[in-house]
Every structure is written in structure tokens, then in C-alpha cells.
């Protein structure tokens, strides 16, 4: 984090604790409110404001969670990318429901998202894949994500093989790699407040729109 980012983080520590989430805020579109909070986190110098927990579950209901990066969001949902053959990929294919959590500690803010999941289009996945650094593109081909790896050298050798295979030209999108979109039916905004009298606003999708409720902390 740069010096300027550190200063911003210090100056914005606990931002929102005194003002909180007003009833006027409750009337906003939750995606627009999320965008506002996300931009505030970036301006505050939060390291990796796009970092989030992605929780999935098997068909039998066994949960698992991991940290990932949010790559896009909008009215259609929240997008992240992964190997479709990974544990999370297989769980999302068999049980297409997920929960996301983004936490910006310096702002005392948290957002929870829950909803059904669908794969993004191949064209959308390919466009994002081509925006990645070349090394990350080759790494996606080399990694059999979540599968047992006997020796690290095997991974490094696989990387070198694909590096040689794609030594010239564009690295193509792997057929086993792409994006998932979480289509929210629940979004909760949490704002830390003094004396733990926190603000919580719950948005629920109903009849093509959103209803909002204030919750006890």
C-alpha cells in the first residue's frame, strides 16, 4: 500500500460509524448502493477492495468457503472466475447457489450477497481471460485446480509445457475455465456503529423489484 493509500485509510477509519445507514439510503437500488460503497472502499485506500469470501455447498449440503476476487457486478449479478473442475466449480454445478461476503474493515462495512448461480457466456469469459496477464493465462492451463498434486515440480513442468505450446500468439480460453454469476435475491448492508448498535439493511428480491427492511444488529 502506498503512503497516500495509508493516509487515506487512516483518515477514513470507521467512516460511516457516526452517520450510519439512513432511511433515505434504504430506498436506493441495492446494486447502486453497493457500487457507492465499493467506490468508497477504493477511495479509502482499502487493499484489494474486491476481495470476497465465496461460500458454496455440495449436493449434500456440506459447505465450503474461500477468498476470491470480484471481477464484475451490475444489475445482472456479481461475477468471479475459476476452474470449472475445481471443488467450487463442481459444487456450483451440482448445487447452483452461493453466498458472498465483502468486508472493508477500515470503513466498518460489510456486504452479504446470496442467490442462485449461472455460468457467464463463453464470450464474456474469453474477454476477461484475455485481459489477464499472460503468466496467469498459462497458469490456468497448467493447474488442475483442487486435484491432488504429488510434487510441486509437476505443476512447474506443466506450466513450462503450456508456455512452450503457446509461445507465440494468443493464449486461448481453456474449455474448463470461466466465470460464474451470482444472481442475488438477498443483499445485506452492515455498517458498524458505536456501542455495537450497528445498522443492517436487508434487501430481498420480490415481484421483479426489491423490498428493504432494517434488522436488529
N, C-alpha and C positions, 0 to 999 in steps of 0.2 A: 504494500500500500504506500502511495506517495505521501510526502509531507502534507500536501494540500488536502489529500483524502483523509489523512489522520485528523487534521484540524477540523474538517467538515464533520467527521464522525463524532468528535468531542463536542462540537457546538450543537449538534442535533441529538445528543444523548437524551433519551427519554422524550423526544419530541412527540407531542400529542397527549402526554400524560395529564396536562392541565386542561387542554381544550376538549379532548376526548372525541367521541363519535356523537355528533348532534343528531336530533331527529330529522333535520334537513338532509343530513348525509344519508339517512335511512331511505330517502326517496329516490336515490340515484340508481342507475343501472349498475349491477354489481361488477360487470366487466369493466365499465368505465371507472368505477371506484378502485378496482384492482389496478388498472393502468395508472391511476393517480398515485397510489401507494408505491407501485413498482418504480415509477419515475422519482418519487421522493427518496426511495432507498438508494437509487443510483446517485442522485444529487448529494446525498448524505455521505457518500464515500463508502458505503457498505461493500465489503469484499464479496464478490460473487452474489449479487442480489438475486440472481436467477437460480441459486442452489435450492433444491427442494427434496423432501422425502417423498418417495413414491411407494405406496403400500399396495400390495396385491394379495390374492389368496388363491389357493389351489381349488379344484373342484370340490374337495372335501372340506374346505373352509379353513385350511391351515394358512395363517398369514405369514407374510414376509415383507421386509421393507429395506430400502437402500436410498442413498443420496444420489440425485441426478441433477441435470441442468434443464431448466425450462427453456425451450428454444423458440416458441411462438405462442401467442394467445390472442383471442379475439372472440367475437360472438359465437363462433362455432366450437370453441373449446380451448384446451391447453395441450400443447404438443411437446413430446420428447421423443428421442430416437434411441434405438437399441438393436441388438441382435435378436431376431425373432425366435431363434432356437435357444436363447438364454432362459434361465429359470423364470424371470419376469415375463419374457415373451410367451413362454408356454402357458404360464398361469393366466395371462391376459387373453390368450386364445381360447383356453378352456373355460375361463370364468371372467368375461369381459366387464369387470367392474374394478375401479381403482379409487384410491384416496391420495390426495396430495397435501403437503404442508409446507408453507414457506414461512420462515421466521427471521425477522430483522431485529436483532437484539438491541442495537443502539437506538432504534426508534420505538422499542417496546411494542412491536406489532407482529401479528401472526395472521395468516390466512389459511383456511382449510377448504379444500375442494373435494367433492365426492360426485361420482357419476359413472355412467356406462362408458365403455371404451370401444373405439373403432380404429382400424389402420388408416393412415393417411394414404393418399393416392401414390402410385409409383412415381409419377411425375414430380410430386411435391417432395418425396423422399430423395429422388435423384437431384433435384435442385439444391436441397440442403446439403447432400453428400458432397457435391462439387464445391461447395463453399468451405468445406473443412480443409485444414492443412493436409498436404499430400501424405505426410507420415501417418496421420490419423486415418486416412483413407486406406492405406496399405495395411495398417494395424487391424482395421475392421475385417479385412480378408483373412488375416493370419490367425485371429483369435476365434477359437471355438468356445465362445463365452459360456461360462458356468460348467463346462465339461472338465473332468479331472485332467490335470497336467502333470505328468510324471517328472519332467525336468524342465526348468526354465529354458534350457538350451533348445528344446524342441520348439518353443514359441519363437525364439530368436531365429532359428533356422527357417521356420515357416515365413517369418517376416522377410528374410533375405530372398526366399524363393519368389514371393509375390513382388518384391522390389525389383527383381530381375525380370519377372514376367511382364510387369507394367513399366519397364524402364523408360519407355517412350510413349508419349501421348497421354490421354486422359485415363484415369483410373475409373473403371465402370462401377456402378452401384452393385454390391453383392445381392444376389437374389434372396438371401436370408436376413437382410438388414433393412431397416426403415423406421418409420415413425408411427407412434400411437397418439390418438387424440382423446383426451378425457372430455366428454360432453357433460358439463356439470348440471346436476339437478339440485345441488346443495352447495352454497358458498357461505362461509362464516368469516367475519372480520373480528379480530380481537385486538383491542387497544388497551395496553397496560395503564392503570390509573393508581393514584395514591391510595394507601391503605388496602390494597388489593380489591378495591371496588371497581374492577375492570369493566370496560364496555365490550359487549358482544352483540353483534348483529347477525342474524341468520336469514339468508335469502334462500327461498325454496321455489323451484320452478313449478308453476301451476297454470293450466289453461293457456299455454303459449306465452305466459309472462312470468313475473316474479312477485312473490309476496315476501315481506320482510317483518321480522319480529325481533324485539330486544330480549336477550336472555339474561338471567342471573349469572354473575361470574362464578 
